[in-house]
Amino acid sequence: MRIVSAKFLLSAQGIDDSPEFGISEVAFLGRSNVGKSSIINALTNHNGLAKSSSTPGKTQLINYFEVIVDNGIEKVPLIFVDLPGFGYAKVSKSMHSAWQKNLDKYLRQRINIKAFVHLIDSRHASLEKDENLTLYLNEFVRADQSVLNIYTKSDKLNQSQKSAVLKIDPAAILVSSSKKTGIEKATKAIYNAVFGVK
């Protein structure tokens, strides 16, 4: 199971100016400095596909990428959706509130999202902000949608720290974009979540 090609499609401000691609979508969510762009680049084996900013919270647009997954039998297209990070944006409260409303509407109403990938910094696996996001997603996730927790920067952990993460979340998928560990497992988990493969 691997992604054999990937390309940037377009950026949008919200659901109202996002086109329908007619393909299952995977939405990536996480705190602003969780390494979202790095993980998307590692999953697609395409450095520079998703642009990371040196300023946390800078990305304000919804970015769409088309990826082709080779599942060993056929090549299947998916849309990866890189959503604005939350938590560290240095913007006014009114601007932050507008983003939140925009994202809330998007996440609740975007029909083609089949999997929400919640990226969590493995060094801070039980932050309140991440726990709140889990509770929030569970409010509206549909029967045909899945939520996956993928823990980033796992190369920074020793074995006992990794065990501690798995104790908190037995279904945790530990990945490192720099060491490329856990990437194949994460790709397979995303594919299975989208297509309901147990």
Backbone as a chain_set.jsonl record, in Angstrom:
{"seq": "MRIVSAKFLLSAQGIDDSPEFGISEVAFLGRSNVGKSSIINALTNHNGLAKSSSTPGKTQLINYFEVIVDNGIEKVPLIFVDLPGFGYAKVSKSMHSAWQKNLDKYLRQRINIKAFVHLIDSRHASLEKDENLTLYLNEFVRADQSVLNIYTKSDKLNQSQKSAVLKIDPAAILVSSSKKTGIEKATKAIYNAVFGVK", "coords": {"N": [[0.861, -1.193, 0.0], [0.865, 1.991, -1.091], [1.431, 5.466, -1.815], [1.558, 6.612, -5.021], [1.618, 8.841, -6.631], [1.215, 12.421, -6.471], [-0.406, 15.582, -6.42], [-0.776, 19.132, -6.186], [-3.923, 20.722, -6.079], [-5.735, 23.005, -5.6], [-6.383, 25.984, -3.608], [-8.694, 26.984, -1.079], [-11.042, 29.124, 0.644], [-13.071, 28.235, 2.225], [-15.985, 26.134, 2.673], [-17.761, 27.15, 0.841], [-16.38, 28.062, -1.428], [-15.146, 25.811, -2.266], [-14.637, 23.348, -4.633], [-16.545, 20.477, -5.804], [-15.066, 17.399, -6.005], [-15.8, 14.842, -6.46], [-14.564, 12.659, -5.402], [-13.434, 10.569, -2.737], [-12.512, 12.147, 0.338], [-9.817, 13.037, 2.551], [-9.363, 14.542, 5.539], [-6.961, 16.491, 7.116], [-6.171, 17.373, 10.356], [-4.877, 19.404, 13.026], [-2.789, 20.767, 15.671], [-1.076, 23.898, 15.257], [1.742, 23.575, 15.114], [2.255, 20.901, 14.677], [3.38, 19.466, 12.657], [2.098, 19.013, 10.249], [2.251, 19.574, 7.436], [4.7, 18.342, 6.903], [4.125, 15.646, 7.38], [2.162, 15.117, 5.432], [3.761, 15.474, 3.188], [5.575, 13.384, 3.616], [3.914, 11.116, 3.551], [3.108, 11.197, 0.898], [5.499, 11.012, -0.312], [6.75, 13.241, -1.403], [8.508, 15.813, -1.331], [7.973, 19.149, -0.366], [5.439, 19.344, -1.404], [3.168, 19.92, 0.265], [3.242, 23.026, 1.71], [5.143, 24.173, 4.372], [4.974, 26.545, 7.021], [7.174, 28.871, 8.605], [6.113, 30.296, 10.593], [3.976, 29.41, 13.078], [0.542, 28.65, 12.589], [0.151, 30.189, 10.386], [-0.879, 29.312, 7.942], [-3.863, 29.786, 6.423], [-5.642, 28.937, 4.608], [-7.633, 26.355, 3.0], [-6.171, 23.6, 1.664], [-6.028, 21.585, -1.215], [-5.123, 18.355, -2.374], [-4.518, 15.964, -4.893], [-4.125, 12.539, -4.621], [-2.726, 9.413, -5.608], [-3.334, 6.172, -4.778], [-1.732, 3.099, -4.63], [-3.017, 0.079, -4.154], [-2.122, -2.434, -4.428], [-3.672, -3.898, -6.086], [-5.125, -2.174, -7.697], [-4.979, 1.271, -8.847], [-5.988, 3.941, -6.91], [-7.726, 6.997, -6.674], [-7.538, 9.672, -4.299], [-8.505, 12.509, -2.304], [-6.482, 14.621, -0.489], [-6.896, 16.789, 2.191], [-5.602, 19.625, 3.445], [-5.946, 21.243, 6.309], [-6.294, 24.449, 8.013], [-4.092, 24.942, 10.766], [-4.673, 24.752, 14.346], [-4.542, 26.801, 17.299], [-2.122, 28.371, 17.594], [-2.213, 30.676, 16.129], [-1.321, 33.963, 15.418], [-3.385, 36.157, 15.453], [-6.11, 38.546, 15.354], [-8.801, 38.385, 17.791], [-11.328, 38.484, 16.632], [-10.798, 37.713, 14.002], [-9.856, 35.142, 14.48], [-12.141, 33.962, 15.501], [-13.795, 34.057, 13.261], [-12.444, 32.287, 11.551], [-12.806, 29.93, 13.028], [-15.575, 29.534, 12.88], [-15.856, 29.242, 10.133], [-14.322, 26.917, 9.634], [-15.708, 25.099, 11.224], [-18.203, 24.954, 9.949], [-17.311, 23.876, 7.534], [-16.205, 21.34, 8.282], [-18.431, 20.032, 9.339], [-20.214, 19.991, 7.204], [-19.052, 19.174, 4.804], [-19.486, 16.842, 2.515], [-17.959, 14.858, 1.208], [-15.838, 14.135, 2.836], [-14.329, 11.374, 4.168], [-12.593, 10.425, 6.024], [-11.208, 11.685, 9.003], [-8.131, 12.816, 9.873], [-6.531, 13.117, 12.742], [-3.866, 14.77, 13.766], [-1.397, 14.442, 16.174], [1.029, 15.654, 18.404], [3.417, 13.477, 19.413], [4.98, 13.828, 21.637], [3.508, 15.26, 23.351], [1.062, 13.938, 24.226], [-1.394, 14.058, 25.503], [-2.698, 16.572, 25.539], [-4.986, 19.162, 26.426], [-6.144, 20.605, 24.333], [-6.054, 18.847, 22.158], [-7.594, 16.762, 23.159], [-10.024, 18.066, 23.345], [-10.55, 18.501, 20.64], [-10.978, 15.91, 19.764], [-13.351, 15.277, 21.164], [-15.014, 17.181, 20.007], [-15.053, 16.407, 17.235], [-16.333, 13.969, 17.522], [-18.877, 14.761, 18.021], [-20.245, 15.115, 15.634], [-19.436, 13.291, 13.702], [-20.141, 11.116, 11.014], [-21.804, 7.97, 10.258], [-20.561, 6.922, 8.038], [-18.042, 7.897, 8.185], [-14.666, 8.106, 9.48], [-12.425, 8.52, 12.283], [-9.047, 9.027, 12.665], [-6.24, 8.753, 14.772], [-3.109, 10.016, 14.474], [0.158, 10.033, 15.522], [2.694, 12.319, 15.591], [6.257, 13.016, 15.081], [7.548, 10.9, 16.339], [10.104, 9.957, 16.422], [11.409, 11.33, 18.336], [10.926, 10.14, 20.703], [11.707, 7.767, 23.326], [11.674, 4.16, 23.86], [10.063, 3.571, 26.128], [8.552, 5.879, 26.359], [7.108, 5.747, 23.985], [5.571, 3.509, 24.56], [4.04, 4.573, 26.588], [2.416, 6.371, 25.189], [0.923, 4.559, 23.681], [-0.437, 3.372, 25.715], [-2.154, 5.361, 26.53], [-3.596, 5.68, 24.172], [-4.485, 2.989, 22.618], [-4.872, 2.501, 19.908], [-3.155, 4.13, 18.616], [-1.181, 5.484, 15.981], [2.103, 5.686, 15.369], [4.284, 7.961, 13.939], [7.075, 9.219, 12.034], [8.102, 11.879, 10.209], [10.618, 12.705, 9.457], [12.295, 10.476, 9.794], [10.902, 8.693, 8.345], [9.433, 6.619, 9.451], [6.709, 4.461, 10.227], [5.139, 5.388, 8.195], [4.149, 3.807, 6.068], [2.361, 2.19, 7.452], [0.58, 4.148, 8.363], [-0.42, 5.083, 5.898], [-1.807, 2.822, 5.004], [-3.716, 2.609, 7.052], [-5.171, 4.974, 6.673], [-6.237, 4.558, 4.113], [-7.798, 2.246, 4.621], [-9.589, 3.335, 6.464], [-10.988, 5.174, 4.902], [-12.247, 3.513, 3.022], [-13.602, 1.725, 4.529], [-12.434, -0.681, 5.268], [-11.804, -3.386, 7.33]], "CA": [[0.0, 0.0, 0.0], [1.687, 3.2, -1.116], [0.982, 6.561, -2.679], [2.493, 6.61, -6.151], [1.74, 10.193, -7.185], [0.456, 13.44, -5.74], [-0.283, 16.929, -6.996], [-1.591, 20.196, -5.604], [-5.042, 21.106, -6.948], [-6.12, 24.401, -5.398], [-6.659, 26.443, -2.248], [-10.013, 27.595, -0.911], [-11.199, 29.761, 1.95], [-14.056, 27.507, 3.024], [-16.817, 25.186, 1.934], [-18.507, 27.835, -0.222], [-15.589, 28.169, -2.663], [-14.468, 24.527, -2.505], [-15.362, 22.571, -5.643], [-16.768, 19.052, -5.557], [-14.174, 16.612, -6.863], [-16.415, 13.543, -6.707], [-13.621, 11.648, -4.918], [-13.369, 10.541, -1.268], [-11.547, 13.1, 0.878], [-9.197, 12.793, 3.854], [-9.086, 15.855, 6.12], [-5.887, 16.473, 8.117], [-6.331, 18.409, 11.366], [-3.897, 19.336, 14.096], [-2.281, 22.045, 16.159], [-0.295, 24.604, 14.234], [3.143, 23.153, 14.993], [2.273, 19.441, 14.84], [4.126, 18.868, 11.541], [1.08, 18.552, 9.291], [2.803, 19.606, 6.068], [5.769, 17.334, 6.815], [3.514, 14.314, 7.302], [1.552, 14.986, 4.097], [4.884, 15.282, 2.254], [6.146, 12.051, 3.845], [2.939, 10.136, 3.061], [3.077, 11.236, -0.567], [6.888, 10.92, -0.773], [6.823, 14.376, -2.329], [8.968, 16.97, -0.557], [7.553, 20.446, -0.875], [4.055, 19.333, -1.904], [2.472, 20.784, 1.233], [4.205, 24.03, 2.162], [5.068, 24.48, 5.807], [5.349, 27.926, 7.322], [8.011, 28.997, 9.795], [5.272, 30.915, 11.611], [2.823, 28.561, 13.373], [-0.777, 29.261, 12.421], [0.151, 31.1, 9.229], [-1.709, 28.777, 6.868], [-5.258, 30.099, 6.703], [-6.47, 28.394, 3.541], [-7.82, 24.916, 2.88], [-5.406, 23.184, 0.483], [-6.45, 20.285, -1.752], [-4.142, 17.591, -3.146], [-4.983, 14.672, -5.4], [-3.11, 11.498, -4.474], [-3.081, 8.116, -6.194], [-2.878, 5.085, -3.903], [-1.626, 1.759, -5.22], [-3.365, -0.86, -3.077], [-1.627, -3.753, -4.793], [-4.562, -4.441, -7.123], [-5.455, -1.067, -8.604], [-4.598, 2.611, -8.393], [-7.219, 4.59, -6.457], [-7.514, 8.411, -6.341], [-8.092, 10.266, -3.076], [-8.18, 13.918, -2.102], [-5.987, 15.004, 0.827], [-7.284, 18.161, 2.51], [-4.746, 20.201, 4.483], [-6.748, 22.292, 6.951], [-5.521, 25.367, 8.857], [-3.8, 24.465, 12.116], [-5.315, 25.531, 15.395], [-3.828, 26.919, 18.558], [-1.044, 29.34, 17.768], [-2.303, 31.775, 15.162], [-1.222, 35.305, 15.998], [-4.348, 37.021, 14.758], [-7.073, 39.144, 16.276], [-9.849, 37.463, 18.267], [-12.43, 38.455, 15.665], [-10.32, 36.911, 12.875], [-9.794, 33.757, 14.949], [-13.537, 33.514, 15.613], [-14.286, 33.857, 11.89], [-11.841, 31.025, 11.097], [-13.429, 28.804, 13.723], [-16.91, 29.332, 12.287], [-15.633, 28.774, 8.77], [-13.875, 25.527, 9.712], [-16.797, 24.313, 11.804], [-19.155, 24.725, 8.862], [-16.659, 22.998, 6.568], [-16.063, 19.979, 8.814], [-19.751, 19.438, 9.545], [-21.05, 19.929, 5.998], [-18.345, 18.663, 3.619], [-20.016, 15.487, 2.356], [-16.996, 13.88, 0.684], [-14.836, 13.718, 3.824], [-14.554, 10.008, 4.66], [-11.716, 10.196, 7.179], [-10.553, 12.808, 9.666], [-6.855, 12.403, 10.448], [-6.164, 14.029, 13.822], [-2.425, 14.683, 14.015], [-1.085, 14.789, 17.568], [2.457, 15.603, 18.713], [3.568, 12.331, 20.319], [5.672, 14.255, 22.865], [2.483, 15.886, 24.201], [-0.038, 13.109, 23.722], [-2.689, 14.232, 26.188], [-3.008, 17.99, 25.725], [-6.423, 19.456, 26.47], [-6.602, 21.058, 23.01], [-6.275, 17.662, 21.332], [-8.739, 16.045, 23.724], [-11.225, 18.825, 22.961], [-10.804, 18.264, 19.219], [-11.573, 14.567, 19.682], [-14.746, 15.394, 21.614], [-15.702, 17.985, 18.988], [-15.295, 15.578, 16.051], [-17.3, 12.917, 17.861], [-20.226, 15.36, 18.054], [-20.948, 15.117, 14.344], [-18.91, 12.323, 12.734], [-21.219, 10.283, 10.483], [-21.563, 6.516, 10.242], [-19.664, 6.585, 6.921], [-16.773, 8.592, 8.394], [-13.789, 7.571, 10.53], [-11.429, 9.423, 12.859], [-7.771, 8.351, 12.933], [-5.239, 9.522, 15.513], [-1.74, 9.734, 14.061], [1.057, 10.751, 16.428], [3.867, 12.758, 14.839], [7.546, 13.258, 15.746], [7.796, 9.772, 17.241], [11.548, 9.712, 16.523], [11.897, 12.05, 19.517], [10.565, 9.362, 21.887], [12.356, 6.479, 23.561], [10.711, 3.055, 23.831], [9.09, 3.66, 27.223], [7.648, 6.985, 26.025], [6.192, 5.223, 22.972], [4.645, 2.62, 25.281], [3.117, 5.432, 27.336], [1.431, 6.873, 24.217], [0.037, 3.436, 23.341], [-1.286, 3.124, 26.89], [-3.197, 6.403, 26.457], [-4.386, 5.42, 22.967], [-4.014, 1.713, 22.068], [-4.963, 2.502, 18.436], [-2.251, 5.176, 18.119], [-0.221, 5.194, 14.91], [3.261, 6.546, 15.612], [5.013, 8.218, 12.698], [8.103, 10.251, 11.999], [8.292, 12.306, 8.814], [12.055, 12.829, 9.167], [12.882, 9.129, 9.704], [10.009, 7.916, 7.463], [8.913, 5.441, 10.148], [5.259, 4.435, 10.431], [4.447, 6.011, 7.059], [3.392, 2.781, 5.345], [1.248, 1.808, 8.331], [-0.369, 5.263, 8.339], [-1.063, 5.075, 4.579], [-2.764, 1.707, 4.995], [-4.804, 2.947, 7.981], [-5.989, 6.009, 6.027], [-6.958, 3.877, 3.024], [-8.821, 1.375, 5.235], [-10.609, 4.197, 7.088], [-11.81, 5.748, 3.822], [-13.035, 2.505, 2.31], [-14.295, 0.85, 5.488], [-11.79, -2.005, 5.337], [-11.48, -3.721, 8.724]], "C": [[0.892, 1.236, 0.0], [1.071, 4.227, -2.054], [2.018, 6.73, -3.789], [2.602, 7.968, -6.849], [0.86, 11.147, -6.402], [0.646, 14.784, -6.417], [-1.219, 17.889, -6.27], [-2.694, 20.564, -6.587], [-5.374, 22.583, -6.807], [-6.264, 24.695, -3.914], [-8.031, 27.088, -2.22], [-10.099, 28.206, 0.482], [-12.179, 29.0, 2.841], [-14.889, 26.609, 2.136], [-17.475, 25.851, 0.724], [-17.711, 27.975, -1.52], [-14.742, 26.915, -2.907], [-15.259, 23.723, -3.526], [-15.589, 21.139, -5.183], [-15.896, 18.262, -6.534], [-14.782, 15.255, -7.211], [-15.528, 12.386, -6.291], [-13.625, 11.711, -3.391], [-12.237, 11.432, -0.769], [-11.069, 12.687, 2.269], [-8.783, 14.147, 4.411], [-8.05, 15.729, 7.233], [-6.056, 17.664, 9.061], [-5.234, 18.275, 12.413], [-3.474, 20.717, 14.541], [-1.265, 22.603, 15.169], [1.129, 24.093, 14.066], [3.29, 21.636, 15.085], [3.062, 18.739, 13.726], [3.22, 18.319, 10.461], [1.634, 18.494, 7.861], [3.859, 18.53, 5.883], [5.197, 15.936, 6.666], [2.861, 14.099, 5.934], [2.646, 14.748, 3.054], [5.484, 13.883, 2.391], [5.21, 10.964, 3.317], [2.957, 10.042, 1.536], [4.466, 11.061, -1.182], [7.196, 12.031, -1.773], [7.211, 15.619, -1.522], [8.502, 18.269, -1.199], [6.153, 20.484, -1.441], [3.188, 20.241, -1.029], [3.507, 21.739, 1.804], [4.027, 24.28, 3.655], [5.547, 25.912, 6.015], [6.219, 27.942, 8.568], [7.23, 29.652, 10.927], [4.055, 30.038, 11.868], [1.511, 29.32, 13.204], [-0.892, 30.147, 11.21], [-0.789, 30.625, 8.12], [-3.184, 28.985, 7.205], [-6.199, 29.488, 5.666], [-6.601, 26.884, 3.657], [-7.142, 24.5, 1.574], [-5.771, 21.763, 0.079], [-5.336, 19.653, -2.593], [-4.806, 16.316, -3.654], [-3.842, 13.672, -5.259], [-3.635, 10.207, -5.098], [-2.459, 7.022, -5.314], [-2.87, 3.778, -4.678], [-1.871, 0.753, -4.1], [-2.912, -2.292, -3.381], [-2.453, -4.415, -5.886], [-4.86, -3.378, -8.172], [-4.962, 0.245, -8.013], [-5.879, 3.409, -8.129], [-6.944, 6.055, -6.119], [-8.193, 8.804, -5.024], [-7.753, 11.753, -3.083], [-7.693, 14.09, -0.662], [-6.326, 16.474, 1.035], [-6.445, 18.639, 3.694], [-5.481, 21.403, 5.068], [-5.864, 23.212, 7.797], [-5.297, 24.767, 10.248], [-4.5, 25.324, 13.156], [-4.355, 25.711, 16.564], [-2.834, 28.044, 18.679], [-1.131, 30.553, 16.864], [-2.261, 33.132, 15.86], [-2.105, 36.251, 15.195], [-5.312, 37.578, 15.792], [-8.143, 38.131, 16.67], [-10.987, 37.363, 17.267], [-12.063, 37.608, 14.453], [-10.315, 35.429, 13.268], [-11.199, 33.165, 15.029], [-14.122, 33.215, 14.232], [-13.726, 32.555, 11.306], [-12.572, 29.84, 11.688], [-14.802, 28.49, 13.138], [-16.813, 28.733, 10.898], [-15.259, 27.288, 8.761], [-14.969, 24.613, 10.246], [-17.823, 23.96, 10.73], [-18.591, 23.721, 7.863], [-16.66, 21.54, 7.055], [-17.407, 19.279, 8.961], [-20.49, 19.171, 8.224], [-20.363, 19.349, 4.761], [-18.642, 17.165, 3.473], [-18.937, 14.463, 2.016], [-15.906, 13.475, 1.668], [-15.219, 12.341, 4.365], [-13.69, 9.679, 5.865], [-11.168, 11.524, 7.689], [-9.264, 12.259, 10.271], [-6.446, 13.478, 11.461], [-4.689, 13.8, 14.135], [-2.11, 15.239, 15.399], [0.427, 14.671, 17.759], [2.671, 14.515, 19.766], [4.269, 12.699, 21.625], [4.696, 14.881, 23.85], [1.142, 15.216, 23.89], [-1.381, 13.337, 24.407], [-2.978, 15.7, 26.505], [-4.519, 18.216, 25.651], [-6.956, 19.86, 25.098], [-6.898, 19.87, 22.097], [-7.461, 16.851, 21.839], [-10.043, 16.735, 23.341], [-11.576, 18.604, 21.494], [-11.445, 16.895, 19.015], [-13.049, 14.608, 20.067], [-15.586, 16.127, 20.572], [-16.039, 17.151, 17.755], [-16.363, 14.523, 16.324], [-18.734, 13.432, 17.936], [-20.982, 15.138, 16.744], [-20.454, 14.077, 13.345], [-20.016, 11.351, 12.33], [-20.825, 8.804, 10.491], [-20.593, 6.124, 9.13], [-18.322, 7.314, 7.012], [-15.976, 7.924, 9.524], [-12.886, 8.679, 11.041], [-10.192, 8.599, 13.193], [-6.869, 9.28, 13.731], [-3.85, 9.077, 15.067], [-0.813, 10.648, 14.87], [2.379, 11.039, 15.726], [5.113, 12.852, 15.734], [7.922, 12.126, 16.705], [9.281, 9.431, 17.356], [12.157, 10.408, 17.736], [11.647, 11.26, 20.806], [11.461, 8.142, 22.054], [11.265, 5.401, 23.674], [9.653, 3.164, 24.925], [8.093, 4.796, 26.991], [6.639, 6.56, 24.959], [5.139, 4.32, 23.62], [3.607, 3.424, 26.04], [2.037, 6.0, 26.425], [0.422, 5.777, 23.893], [-0.865, 3.054, 24.502], [-2.453, 4.11, 26.906], [-4.161, 6.085, 25.312], [-3.876, 4.142, 22.292], [-4.046, 1.651, 20.531], [-4.015, 3.523, 17.803], [-1.353, 4.653, 17.009], [0.912, 6.2, 15.066], [4.055, 6.715, 14.324], [6.106, 9.259, 12.919], [8.331, 10.622, 10.543], [9.773, 12.379, 8.474], [12.712, 11.461, 8.993], [12.082, 8.209, 8.782], [9.507, 6.616, 8.125], [7.406, 5.576, 10.347], [4.46, 4.951, 9.251], [3.595, 4.988, 6.299], [2.162, 2.343, 6.149], [0.157, 2.881, 8.322], [-1.131, 5.308, 7.016], [-2.146, 3.997, 4.519], [-3.966, 2.018, 5.887], [-5.739, 3.992, 7.376], [-6.85, 5.382, 4.934], [-8.104, 3.029, 3.601], [-9.939, 2.186, 5.869], [-11.546, 4.764, 6.032], [-12.761, 4.714, 3.237], [-13.683, 1.472, 3.233], [-13.736, -0.55, 5.56], [-11.389, -2.262, 6.787], [-10.173, -4.492, 8.785]], "O": [[1.594, 1.499, 0.976], [0.3, 3.898, -2.955], [3.198, 6.962, -3.526], [3.565, 8.219, -7.574], [-0.107, 10.743, -5.756], [1.725, 15.089, -6.925], [-2.297, 17.513, -5.808], [-2.443, 20.703, -7.784], [-5.304, 23.333, -7.78], [-6.266, 23.791, -3.078], [-8.478, 27.668, -3.21], [-9.333, 27.855, 1.38], [-12.124, 29.108, 4.066], [-14.536, 26.355, 0.984], [-17.718, 25.202, -0.293], [-18.3, 28.004, -2.601], [-13.759, 26.947, -3.647], [-16.437, 23.444, -3.307], [-14.907, 20.65, -4.282], [-15.988, 18.447, -7.747], [-14.335, 14.594, -8.148], [-15.706, 11.262, -6.761], [-13.799, 12.785, -2.814], [-11.155, 11.476, -1.354], [-11.802, 12.078, 3.048], [-7.944, 14.829, 3.822], [-8.231, 14.96, 8.177], [-6.08, 18.815, 8.625], [-4.725, 17.182, 12.66], [-3.761, 21.714, 13.878], [-0.683, 21.878, 14.363], [1.675, 24.174, 12.966], [4.329, 21.137, 15.519], [3.374, 17.554, 13.84], [3.518, 17.302, 9.835], [1.495, 17.483, 7.172], [3.917, 17.88, 4.839], [5.728, 15.126, 5.907], [2.989, 13.026, 5.344], [2.484, 13.927, 2.151], [5.86, 13.268, 1.393], [5.664, 9.999, 2.704], [2.837, 8.96, 0.962], [4.61, 10.972, -2.401], [7.803, 11.811, -2.821], [6.347, 16.38, -1.086], [8.62, 18.462, -2.409], [5.705, 21.529, -1.912], [2.566, 21.189, -1.508], [4.536, 21.306, 2.323], [2.928, 24.556, 4.135], [6.402, 26.416, 5.288], [6.032, 27.134, 9.477], [7.633, 29.575, 12.088], [3.189, 29.915, 11.002], [1.384, 30.473, 13.618], [-1.919, 30.797, 11.014], [-1.419, 31.437, 7.442], [-3.687, 28.415, 8.172], [-7.418, 29.523, 5.834], [-5.8, 26.221, 4.315], [-7.499, 24.991, 0.504], [-5.819, 20.856, 0.911], [-4.697, 20.319, -3.408], [-5.564, 15.67, -2.931], [-2.728, 13.922, -5.719], [-4.839, 9.952, -5.108], [-1.243, 6.957, -5.132], [-3.863, 3.398, -5.299], [-1.039, 0.592, -3.207], [-3.277, -3.233, -2.677], [-2.008, -5.364, -6.532], [-4.848, -3.647, -9.374], [-4.582, 0.32, -6.844], [-6.738, 3.537, -9.002], [-6.023, 6.339, -5.354], [-9.277, 8.322, -4.695], [-6.837, 12.194, -3.777], [-8.407, 13.744, 0.28], [-6.075, 17.306, 0.163], [-6.566, 18.121, 4.804], [-5.623, 22.44, 4.42], [-4.798, 22.796, 8.251], [-6.199, 24.164, 10.829], [-4.872, 26.467, 12.893], [-3.472, 24.885, 16.792], [-2.7, 28.629, 19.753], [-0.214, 31.375, 16.838], [-3.049, 33.412, 16.763], [-1.629, 37.034, 14.373], [-5.333, 37.147, 16.945], [-8.364, 37.143, 15.97], [-11.552, 36.287, 17.071], [-12.899, 36.872, 13.93], [-10.72, 34.571, 12.484], [-11.416, 32.008, 14.668], [-14.853, 32.24, 14.058], [-14.448, 31.807, 10.646], [-12.917, 28.883, 10.994], [-15.148, 27.328, 12.928], [-17.578, 27.842, 10.531], [-15.805, 26.504, 7.984], [-15.135, 23.488, 9.775], [-18.254, 22.812, 10.62], [-19.299, 22.827, 7.401], [-17.064, 20.632, 6.329], [-17.512, 18.073, 8.735], [-21.293, 18.242, 8.134], [-21.032, 19.061, 3.768], [-18.114, 16.338, 4.217], [-18.993, 13.325, 2.484], [-15.124, 12.569, 1.378], [-16.291, 12.164, 4.943], [-14.005, 8.773, 6.636], [-10.726, 12.371, 6.913], [-9.303, 11.341, 11.089], [-6.069, 14.59, 11.093], [-4.313, 12.771, 14.696], [-2.503, 16.352, 15.745], [1.034, 13.693, 17.322], [2.165, 14.621, 20.883], [4.166, 11.969, 22.61], [5.002, 15.021, 25.034], [0.221, 15.842, 23.366], [-2.405, 12.85, 23.928], [-3.442, 16.03, 27.596], [-5.227, 17.54, 24.905], [-8.078, 19.506, 24.734], [-7.877, 19.885, 21.351], [-8.239, 16.316, 21.049], [-11.042, 16.077, 23.05], [-12.752, 18.528, 21.138], [-12.348, 16.741, 18.193], [-13.893, 14.04, 19.375], [-16.721, 15.743, 20.291], [-17.174, 17.177, 17.277], [-17.19, 14.224, 15.463], [-19.686, 12.653, 17.918], [-22.204, 14.991, 16.741], [-20.997, 13.985, 12.244], [-20.737, 10.827, 13.179], [-19.665, 8.451, 10.703], [-19.885, 5.125, 9.245], [-17.559, 7.349, 6.047], [-16.541, 7.269, 10.4], [-12.613, 9.651, 10.337], [-10.273, 7.601, 13.909], [-6.746, 10.461, 13.406], [-3.461, 7.924, 15.253], [-0.982, 11.867, 14.895], [3.093, 10.122, 15.318], [5.03, 12.778, 16.96], [8.533, 12.36, 17.748], [9.684, 8.708, 18.268], [13.288, 10.112, 18.122], [12.101, 11.661, 21.878], [11.92, 7.554, 21.075], [10.076, 5.706, 23.59], [8.479, 2.883, 24.683], [6.929, 4.692, 27.377], [5.472, 6.948, 25.006], [3.962, 4.37, 23.263], [2.445, 3.028, 26.135], [0.877, 6.104, 26.824], [-0.782, 6.027, 23.835], [-1.935, 2.479, 24.3], [-3.582, 3.756, 27.245], [-5.378, 6.204, 25.457], [-2.945, 4.196, 21.489], [-3.336, 0.849, 19.926], [-4.065, 3.753, 16.595], [-0.834, 3.539, 17.077], [0.714, 7.406, 14.918], [4.452, 5.733, 13.695], [6.061, 10.057, 13.856], [8.711, 9.775, 9.735], [10.155, 12.142, 7.328], [13.588, 11.298, 8.144], [12.511, 7.098, 8.473], [9.199, 5.641, 7.439], [6.895, 6.667, 10.601], [3.23, 4.955, 9.293], [2.455, 5.274, 5.933], [1.077, 2.154, 5.601], [-1.034, 2.57, 8.279], [-2.339, 5.541, 7.001], [-3.255, 4.239, 4.044], [-5.104, 1.724, 5.521], [-6.956, 3.911, 7.544], [-8.049, 5.648, 4.847], [-9.235, 3.094, 3.121], [-11.102, 1.786, 5.825], [-12.758, 4.829, 6.241], [-13.932, 5.001, 2.988], [-14.24, 0.475, 2.773], [-14.455, -1.5, 5.87], [-10.708, -1.439, 7.399], [-9.727, -4.866, 9.869]]}, "num_chains": 1, "name": "protein.A"}
